[in-house]
Amino acid sequence: MRDDMKRILEKQHYFIVGEHSGVKLCHWMGEKLLRQRSCYKERFYGIQSHRCLQMTPTVSQCTQICLFCWRFQGFNELAIENEDDPIEILDRCIEGQRKLITGYKGDERTERKMWEEACEPNQVAISLSGEPTLYSRLGEFIAECHSRNMTTFVVSNGLQPEALENLDPLPTQLYITVAAPNNEIYKKLCVPLVKDGWGRLKKSLEIMASLDTRTVIRHTLVEDWNIGWEKEYAHLDKLANPLFIEPKGYVFVGYSRERMTMKNMPSYERVKEFGQKLGAEMGYDILDEAPESRVLVLGKDRANLRIDNGIDEGIGGK
């Protein structure tokens, strides 16, 4: 990693791990420790916000420059030159998380037991920055997480269909972000850095339908850009046949403020209207919603929603 990139990320409170990985505290980590308020993933899926490790094995590698992305995008790396060992990455990320939450220990609002639990994460959100499937040893990393009884969520942009097809073991829950209803909007909003990004995304959706794990399509909704087109989105979602669909409103934060405005942030009512129309096209119901995060989850069976202890129950990681 370039020294200038590392300095920028460390100023943003990233803990950099090795040559291409990093960890950063989620906003909801602080909310859980200080105010006992959890993120929507805890509400929907049963993971514990204060025990979630938000990290990435590809902090400066990505195949898109999405206009709505809040991350720093001063990079164009499409590959990792020298890959770090997955066990070392996990160990160092846990070490980094422990250092980043040190300040919460002495705050009177933080329960000591909850802080101690936060030092022992049992859920890994592989989604912080970049595109995780560009790390060729991602499967080994997931296997190491599962060997420690940690559940794993992987969020992908779907431009590495070969990596998804060959990923072994699979994560507890796999997300693919579909942020456009057609190729024209996709190229303008997601700005792919590889050829035939749209075709590669559709191939990944087809592969997703065959994967033996929990699957989620994420629709990041940006006002005046990609809201509507429910029939077109449904056509794409049917390729993947996901267990769940998450329509989620764009939030005007981070570096996205250089490219978007407050007007691009949809209200929850707009997100829910989209979700209702998409659900009707898909035959999915609204299973749960978190208006404060502008997100809802669609699916066919609420009984499938919560993971609880996914590894012990054999969910994912096969």
KOLNULO-794993 format. One record per residue (C-alpha): residue number from 0; z negated, y negated, x; residue in three letters. Coordinates in pm, 1 decimal. Example, Ala and Ser with C-alpha at 12.3 -4.5 7.8 and 13.67 -1.06 7.14 Angstrom:
RONU  miza        up     north      east  lodren
RONU     0    -780.0     450.0    1230.0     Ala
RONU     1    -714.0     106.0    1367.0     Ser
//
This chain:
RONU  miza        up     north      east  lodren
RONU     0       0.0       0.0       0.0     Met
RONU     1      86.9    -347.0     126.2     Arg
RONU     2    -210.8    -556.6     237.8     Asp
RONU     3    -112.3    -848.2      12.3     Asp
RONU     4     -95.0    -616.2    -289.4     Met
RONU     5    -434.9    -469.0    -204.5     Lys
RONU     6    -592.9    -814.8    -179.5     Arg
RONU     7    -454.3    -917.3    -518.9     Ile
RONU     8    -579.7    -600.1    -686.5     Leu
RONU     9    -924.7    -620.1    -528.4     Glu
RONU    10    -959.8    -976.5    -657.9     Lys
RONU    11    -895.5    -827.8   -1002.6     Gln
RONU    12   -1185.5    -583.9    -943.4     His
RONU    13    -980.2    -276.8    -866.8     Tyr
RONU    14   -1139.7     -24.7    -631.6     Phe
RONU    15    -846.4      91.6    -420.4     Ile
RONU    16    -841.8     458.4    -323.0     Val
RONU    17    -630.8     575.5     -31.0     Gly
RONU    18    -268.1     467.9     -14.6     Glu
RONU    19    -164.4     466.9    -381.0     His
RONU    20    -456.1     517.0    -620.9     Ser
RONU    21    -718.4     299.9    -781.5     Gly
RONU    22    -993.5     270.1   -1041.4     Val
RONU    23   -1103.8     -24.7   -1253.0     Lys
RONU    24   -1370.3     -58.6   -1519.0     Leu
RONU    25   -1238.0     -75.6   -1871.5     Cys
RONU    26   -1358.3    -364.6   -2090.0     His
RONU    27   -1518.6    -105.5   -2315.9     Trp
RONU    28   -1729.3      34.3   -2032.5     Met
RONU    29   -1922.4    -293.5   -2026.7     Gly
RONU    30   -1933.4    -311.4   -2405.3     Glu
RONU    31   -2083.2      38.6   -2425.0     Lys
RONU    32   -2341.6     -17.3   -2151.9     Leu
RONU    33   -2451.6    -362.3   -2269.2     Leu
RONU    34   -2400.3    -354.2   -2644.6     Arg
RONU    35   -2349.3      12.1   -2738.1     Gln
RONU    36   -2000.8     -73.5   -2871.1     Arg
RONU    37   -1742.1     194.8   -2801.2     Ser
RONU    38   -1364.0     185.4   -2770.5     Cys
RONU    39   -1129.6     326.7   -3031.8     Tyr
RONU    40   -1070.3     639.8   -2823.7     Lys
RONU    41   -1434.1     733.8   -2873.4     Glu
RONU    42   -1407.5     666.0   -3244.1     Arg
RONU    43   -1080.5     854.8   -3285.7     Phe
RONU    44   -1106.3    1140.8   -3037.3     Tyr
RONU    45   -1474.4    1179.6   -2951.3     Gly
RONU    46   -1464.8    1095.7   -2579.3     Ile
RONU    47   -1756.0     880.8   -2450.7     Gln
RONU    48   -1654.5     529.6   -2346.2     Ser
RONU    49   -1927.2     495.8   -2082.9     His
RONU    50   -1831.0     826.4   -1921.2     Arg
RONU    51   -1458.9     751.1   -1902.5     Cys
RONU    52   -1298.2     703.6   -1559.8     Leu
RONU    53   -1000.9     466.7   -1593.7     Gln
RONU    54    -779.2     532.6   -1292.1     Met
RONU    55    -427.4     578.4   -1164.1     Thr
RONU    56    -267.8     778.9    -882.8     Pro
RONU    57      22.0     529.4    -882.7     Thr
RONU    58    -127.4     183.0    -867.9     Val
RONU    59     193.0      20.1    -738.3     Ser
RONU    60     464.0     265.8    -846.3     Gln
RONU    61     641.9     231.3   -1180.6     Cys
RONU    62     987.9     277.3   -1328.3     Thr
RONU    63     966.4     -10.6   -1578.4     Gln
RONU    64     870.5    -377.9   -1577.5     Ile
RONU    65     756.1    -410.9   -1939.2     Cys
RONU    66     730.9    -769.7   -2057.0     Leu
RONU    67     413.2    -692.2   -2252.0     Phe
RONU    68     232.3    -524.0   -1959.4     Cys
RONU    69     -94.6    -692.1   -1859.8     Trp
RONU    70     -89.8    -541.8   -1509.7     Arg
RONU    71      19.2    -721.7   -1193.4     Phe
RONU    72     387.8    -638.1   -1143.5     Gln
RONU    73     457.1    -762.9    -794.2     Gly
RONU    74     599.6    -429.1    -690.3     Phe
RONU    75     917.5    -227.8    -720.7     Asn
RONU    76     810.1      99.5    -564.4     Glu
RONU    77     970.7     401.1    -729.5     Leu
RONU    78     823.4     666.1    -499.3     Ala
RONU    79     514.0     744.0    -293.3     Ile
RONU    80     591.8     784.4      75.8     Glu
RONU    81     276.9     970.2     183.2     Asn
RONU    82      82.0    1133.9     -97.8     Glu
RONU    83    -296.0    1159.0     -80.2     Asp
RONU    84    -489.0    1476.2    -158.9     Asp
RONU    85    -581.9    1505.7    -529.1     Pro
RONU    86    -940.7    1618.7    -463.8     Ile
RONU    87    -996.6    1323.0    -232.9     Glu
RONU    88    -847.9    1087.8    -494.2     Ile
RONU    89   -1084.9    1214.1    -763.5     Leu
RONU    90   -1390.7    1203.7    -537.4     Asp
RONU    91   -1313.7     849.9    -422.0     Arg
RONU    92   -1238.7     727.5    -775.5     Cys
RONU    93   -1576.8     854.1    -895.0     Ile
RONU    94   -1736.4     686.2    -593.0     Glu
RONU    95   -1553.2     365.2    -680.8     Gly
RONU    96   -1666.8     375.7   -1042.7     Gln
RONU    97   -2027.6     417.6    -932.1     Arg
RONU    98   -1999.1     111.1    -710.9     Lys
RONU    99   -1832.8     -94.0    -984.6     Leu
RONU   100   -2109.0     -23.6   -1238.3     Ile
RONU   101   -2396.1     -91.3    -998.6     Thr
RONU   102   -2462.5    -433.5   -1150.1     Gly
RONU   103   -2524.0    -290.1   -1495.0     Tyr
RONU   104   -2823.5     -88.5   -1374.1     Lys
RONU   105   -3055.6    -388.3   -1356.7     Gly
RONU   106   -2944.4    -548.0   -1682.7     Asp
RONU   107   -3216.9    -515.4   -1945.1     Glu
RONU   108   -2952.1    -450.2   -2210.5     Arg
RONU   109   -2843.0    -129.4   -2037.7     Thr
RONU   110   -3022.6     193.2   -2121.5     Glu
RONU   111   -3109.0     375.3   -1799.7     Arg
RONU   112   -2999.3     714.3   -1934.0     Lys
RONU   113   -2660.7     576.0   -2040.5     Met
RONU   114   -2609.1     416.5   -1697.9     Trp
RONU   115   -2690.1     747.0   -1528.2     Glu
RONU   116   -2438.9     921.5   -1753.6     Glu
RONU   117   -2177.4     659.2   -1659.9     Ala
RONU   118   -2224.8     760.2   -1296.5     Cys
RONU   119   -2111.8    1111.8   -1392.7     Glu
RONU   120   -1779.3    1064.5   -1577.2     Pro
RONU   121   -1654.3    1353.5   -1788.8     Asn
RONU   122   -1325.9    1199.8   -1908.4     Gln
RONU   123   -1039.7    1073.2   -1692.0     Val
RONU   124    -793.1     821.8   -1838.2     Ala
RONU   125    -491.6     847.1   -1607.1     Ile
RONU   126    -338.8     528.2   -1735.6     Ser
RONU   127    -463.9     224.6   -1545.9     Leu
RONU   128    -139.7     110.3   -1382.0     Ser
RONU   129     202.6     238.2   -1280.8     Gly
RONU   130     362.0     565.3   -1391.9     Glu
RONU   131     137.9     865.3   -1309.7     Pro
RONU   132     417.4    1124.7   -1320.1     Thr
RONU   133     558.6     969.2   -1000.7     Leu
RONU   134     269.1    1139.7    -819.6     Tyr
RONU   135     411.0    1485.6    -752.0     Ser
RONU   136      63.1    1641.6    -725.6     Arg
RONU   137     -47.1    1520.9   -1068.7     Leu
RONU   138     -86.1    1877.9   -1191.9     Gly
RONU   139    -322.2    1957.4    -904.4     Glu
RONU   140    -521.5    1645.2    -985.8     Phe
RONU   141    -550.5    1745.1   -1352.1     Ile
RONU   142    -655.1    2097.1   -1249.7     Ala
RONU   143    -931.9    1955.8   -1032.3     Glu
RONU   144   -1054.9    1739.1   -1320.0     Cys
RONU   145   -1058.6    2037.9   -1554.8     His
RONU   146   -1241.5    2252.6   -1296.4     Ser
RONU   147   -1522.1    1996.1   -1316.8     Arg
RONU   148   -1523.3    2013.2   -1697.3     Asn
RONU   149   -1362.3    1670.4   -1729.3     Met
RONU   150   -1110.0    1604.1   -2005.3     Thr
RONU   151    -790.6    1420.6   -1912.0     Thr
RONU   152    -564.6    1172.3   -2090.8     Phe
RONU   153    -227.4    1096.8   -1929.3     Val
RONU   154     -20.2     799.1   -2048.0     Val
RONU   155     347.2     810.9   -1947.8     Ser
RONU   156     653.1     595.9   -2009.8     Asn
RONU   157     862.0     911.9   -2038.6     Gly
RONU   158    1116.3     831.1   -1768.4     Leu
RONU   159    1032.6    1138.8   -1560.9     Gln
RONU   160    1124.7    1422.2   -1801.1     Pro
RONU   161    1145.6    1674.9   -1518.9     Glu
RONU   162     788.5    1595.4   -1415.2     Ala
RONU   163     661.4    1638.4   -1771.0     Leu
RONU   164     851.2    1964.9   -1814.6     Glu
RONU   165     701.6    2109.4   -1496.2     Asn
RONU   166     351.7    1962.6   -1526.1     Leu
RONU   167      96.9    2243.0   -1477.5     Asp
RONU   168    -168.0    2239.3   -1600.9     Pro
RONU   169    -112.5    2000.3   -1887.4     Leu
RONU   170    -365.8    1725.1   -1957.3     Pro
RONU   171    -607.3    1750.2   -2246.9     Thr
RONU   172    -403.8    1481.3   -2420.7     Gln
RONU   173     -58.2    1351.6   -2330.4     Leu
RONU   174      71.8    1014.4   -2445.1     Tyr
RONU   175     427.6     886.3   -2427.2     Ile
RONU   176     478.2     518.1   -2498.0     Thr
RONU   177     775.2     437.3   -2721.3     Val
RONU   178     794.3      58.0   -2732.9     Ala
RONU   179    1142.6      11.1   -2876.3     Ala
RONU   180    1341.1     152.1   -3169.7     Pro
RONU   181    1677.1     142.0   -2990.0     Asn
RONU   182    1835.7     108.7   -2647.7     Asn
RONU   183    1920.3    -260.2   -2683.7     Glu
RONU   184    1561.1    -366.8   -2745.6     Ile
RONU   185    1435.3    -112.3   -2493.2     Tyr
RONU   186    1637.6    -258.1   -2206.0     Lys
RONU   187    1523.8    -613.6   -2281.7     Lys
RONU   188    1156.3    -540.7   -2349.1     Leu
RONU   189    1078.5    -251.9   -2112.5     Cys
RONU   190    1324.7    -341.9   -1830.7     Val
RONU   191    1382.0       7.4   -1683.5     Pro
RONU   192    1438.4      29.6   -1307.1     Leu
RONU   193    1621.6     363.5   -1323.8     Val
RONU   194    1958.5     457.2   -1469.6     Lys
RONU   195    1976.4     580.8   -1829.1     Asp
RONU   196    1613.4     503.7   -1901.4     Gly
RONU   197    1671.0     539.0   -2275.7     Trp
RONU   198    1830.3     880.3   -2236.0     Gly
RONU   199    1549.4     995.1   -2008.4     Arg
RONU   200    1289.1     876.9   -2259.3     Leu
RONU   201    1455.7    1071.1   -2540.7     Lys
RONU   202    1470.4    1381.3   -2319.5     Lys
RONU   203    1094.7    1351.2   -2258.4     Ser
RONU   204    1033.4    1327.7   -2632.0     Leu
RONU   205    1225.9    1651.7   -2682.3     Glu
RONU   206    1021.0    1816.5   -2407.6     Ile
RONU   207     697.6    1689.5   -2561.0     Met
RONU   208     766.1    1891.6   -2875.5     Ala
RONU   209     743.0    2213.5   -2671.7     Ser
RONU   210     423.1    2136.1   -2476.9     Leu
RONU   211     108.7    2332.6   -2556.9     Asp
RONU   212    -141.9    2048.7   -2555.9     Thr
RONU   213    -254.9    1754.7   -2767.3     Arg
RONU   214      29.2    1501.5   -2791.5     Thr
RONU   215      37.3    1136.6   -2895.2     Val
RONU   216     319.8     883.8   -2933.8     Ile
RONU   217     201.3     530.2   -2862.1     Arg
RONU   218     394.1     242.7   -3022.0     His
RONU   219     297.6     -84.2   -2853.2     Thr
RONU   220     395.9    -346.2   -3110.9     Leu
RONU   221     502.0    -697.1   -3006.1     Val
RONU   222     562.6    -962.0   -3270.0     Glu
RONU   223     922.7   -1093.4   -3278.4     Asp
RONU   224    1032.6    -806.0   -3053.2     Trp
RONU   225     988.8    -454.2   -3185.8     Asn
RONU   226     800.0    -445.5   -3517.6     Ile
RONU   227     992.6    -292.9   -3804.6     Gly
RONU   228    1272.6     -36.6   -3767.6     Trp
RONU   229    1040.2     230.9   -3906.5     Glu
RONU   230    1327.7     470.4   -3978.8     Lys
RONU   231    1451.9     438.3   -3620.4     Glu
RONU   232    1104.3     496.6   -3478.5     Tyr
RONU   233    1060.2     797.3   -3708.1     Ala
RONU   234    1384.3     947.0   -3576.4     His
RONU   235    1246.6     922.2   -3221.8     Leu
RONU   236     901.8    1049.6   -3316.9     Asp
RONU   237    1050.8    1352.8   -3489.9     Lys
RONU   238    1207.3    1452.6   -3157.3     Leu
RONU   239     856.4    1481.5   -3012.2     Ala
RONU   240     676.3    1615.2   -3320.8     Asn
RONU   241     346.6    1472.0   -3189.6     Pro
RONU   242       5.1    1570.3   -3316.1     Leu
RONU   243     -76.7    1199.9   -3355.0     Phe
RONU   244      94.4     860.9   -3352.9     Ile
RONU   245     -84.9     543.2   -3242.2     Glu
RONU   246      67.0     211.6   -3354.0     Pro
RONU   247    -115.2     -47.3   -3141.1     Lys
RONU   248     -75.1    -422.7   -3133.4     Gly
RONU   249       7.9    -604.0   -2811.4     Tyr
RONU   250    -277.4    -820.1   -2680.4     Val
RONU   251    -213.2   -1153.2   -2504.7     Phe
RONU   252    -401.6   -1083.3   -2180.6     Val
RONU   253    -345.4   -1054.1   -1806.1     Gly
RONU   254      -5.7   -1110.3   -1650.1     Tyr
RONU   255     172.3   -1063.8   -1982.5     Ser
RONU   256      74.4   -1426.3   -2051.3     Arg
RONU   257     344.6   -1527.8   -1803.1     Glu
RONU   258     608.9   -1370.9   -2026.6     Arg
RONU   259     466.3   -1373.1   -2380.7     Met
RONU   260     281.8   -1617.5   -2605.7     Thr
RONU   261      -4.8   -1585.0   -2854.2     Met
RONU   262     257.5   -1563.1   -3128.3     Lys
RONU   263     368.1   -1226.9   -2989.0     Asn
RONU   264      28.9   -1073.9   -3069.8     Met
RONU   265      54.6    -914.0   -3416.2     Pro
RONU   266    -231.0    -918.9   -3663.7     Ser
RONU   267    -395.6    -593.3   -3755.9     Tyr
RONU   268    -246.0    -628.0   -4102.5     Glu
RONU   269     103.2    -623.1   -3947.3     Arg
RONU   270      16.0    -317.7   -3737.3     Val
RONU   271    -124.7    -135.4   -4038.9     Lys
RONU   272     179.5    -219.2   -4253.3     Glu
RONU   273     401.5     -74.4   -3981.3     Phe
RONU   274     180.3     234.0   -3962.5     Gly
RONU   275     192.3     290.2   -4337.3     Gln
RONU   276     571.1     267.2   -4346.1     Lys
RONU   277     612.7     490.4   -4040.6     Leu
RONU   278     364.0     739.3   -4183.1     Gly
RONU   279     565.8     760.0   -4502.8     Ala
RONU   280     878.1     839.7   -4299.5     Glu
RONU   281     695.9    1104.0   -4095.5     Met
RONU   282     474.5    1258.1   -4361.5     Gly
RONU   283     165.8    1146.3   -4165.9     Tyr
RONU   284    -149.1     987.3   -4307.3     Asp
RONU   285    -374.4     722.4   -4155.9     Ile
RONU   286    -655.3     933.2   -4009.8     Leu
RONU   287    -862.2     648.1   -3866.9     Asp
RONU   288    -832.9     284.1   -3768.8     Glu
RONU   289    -996.6      28.7   -3538.5     Ala
RONU   290    -903.1    -322.5   -3658.3     Pro
RONU   291   -1091.1    -487.4   -3369.3     Glu
RONU   292    -847.1    -319.4   -3130.0     Ser
RONU   293    -542.2    -358.9   -3356.0     Arg
RONU   294    -480.0      15.6   -3356.8     Val
RONU   295    -470.3     304.9   -3600.1     Leu
RONU   296    -394.1     672.7   -3566.4     Val
RONU   297    -155.4     871.4   -3783.6     Leu
RONU   298    -147.4    1247.1   -3823.7     Gly
RONU   299    -141.1    1534.9   -4068.1     Lys
RONU   300    -492.0    1676.4   -4032.7     Asp
RONU   301    -809.3    1481.7   -3959.0     Arg
RONU   302    -978.1    1805.5   -3853.6     Ala
RONU   303    -764.3    1805.1   -3536.9     Asn
RONU   304    -863.0    1452.4   -3434.4     Leu
RONU   305   -1180.7    1485.5   -3230.6     Arg
RONU   306   -1182.0    1659.5   -2894.9     Ile
RONU   307   -1557.3    1677.0   -2833.6     Asp
RONU   308   -1563.6    1915.7   -2535.6     Asn
RONU   309   -1194.6    1990.6   -2492.6     Gly
RONU   310   -1213.3    2195.2   -2173.9     Ile
RONU   311   -1482.8    2433.8   -2295.2     Asp
RONU   312   -1288.8    2489.2   -2617.3     Glu
RONU   313    -965.3    2554.9   -2430.7     Gly
RONU   314    -786.8    2239.5   -2553.8     Ile
RONU   315    -533.3    2143.7   -2290.7     Gly
RONU   316    -540.6    2245.9   -1928.4     Gly
RONU   317    -360.0    2570.6   -1992.4     Lys
//
